[in-house]
Amino acid sequence: MPEAKNQVDKVDITIRPIKVMNDLLGKEVVVVLKSGMTGMGMLRGFDSTLNLTLTDFKLLGSNHPLRPKPDQSVILRGDNILALYKR
């Protein structure tokens, strides 16, 4: 009778952050910043330090003056990003 595998064995350790980021390209993502602000936009590019280029970016639940036009790109510095996930 085969042994039951534990949860650790079920984790795919071959998934790398670069693959996850590549899978998110062209998709709408939510970005949580270290400042506590949260934004949303279309991920258009990134680099090895997690600097992000987004379009259609908007800060959620904020009256912050950063309101780029839909056709403008926004670059977020990787040092300021706490989390990133698909919307």
N, C-alpha and C positions, 0 to 999 in steps of 0.2 A: 504494500500500500504506500503510495507516495506521501512524503511529508508535506504538511500544509506550509505554504510560504508565508513568512511574516510580512508586515506592511512595507518594511524597508526594501524587500526584494521586489516589490511591485513598482517602486519609483524608477522612472526612466532617467538614469543619470546622464544620458547622452544629450539631453535637452540643455542647450547653452543659451545664455542671455542674447547673444548675437542672433541666434535662430528665432527666438521669441520676437526680437525687435524686427527682424526681416518679415516675419509673419504679420506684424502690425502695420507695415508700410501700406499706405493708401486706405487705411481704416480710421474710423473716428475713435479717438482715445481720450481718456480722462487722465489728467496730470495733477498729482497732489504735490504742492510745493512746500518746502520747509517752513515757509512763512505761515502756513496754515490755509492759504488760499488754494482753491481748486479751479482748474480750467479744463476746457474741452476743445478739441480741434482735430483736424485731419492730419495724421502723421505723414509728412512728405520726405523726411530724411533724418539721419542721425549720424553721429560719429562715435569713435571709441571711448570718448569721455561722457557719452550720453547727452551731448548737446543736441537739442531737437529742433527741427524745422517743422512748423505746423501752419496750416491755412485754416480759414474759418474759425479762428481761435476766439474764445470768449471766456472771461472769468465768471464762474458761477456764484450766485448769491452775493454779489459785490457791486458796489457803486464805484469801483476803481475806474479811473479815467482811461485805462487801456482798453480801447474798443477798436481794434483794427478793422478795416473794410474787408469784406469777404475775399477779395482778390489779392490781399496783401499777405505776405508771409511773416511769421513771428519766429524768432529764434529764442529758445529757452536754454539757459546755461545748465549743463548737467549737474553742477554743484548745488543747484537750488532745487533739484527734483528729489522728492521723497519716494514717490511711487508712480507707476504708470500702468494703466490697464485698459483693455478694450471696452468700449462703451456697449 
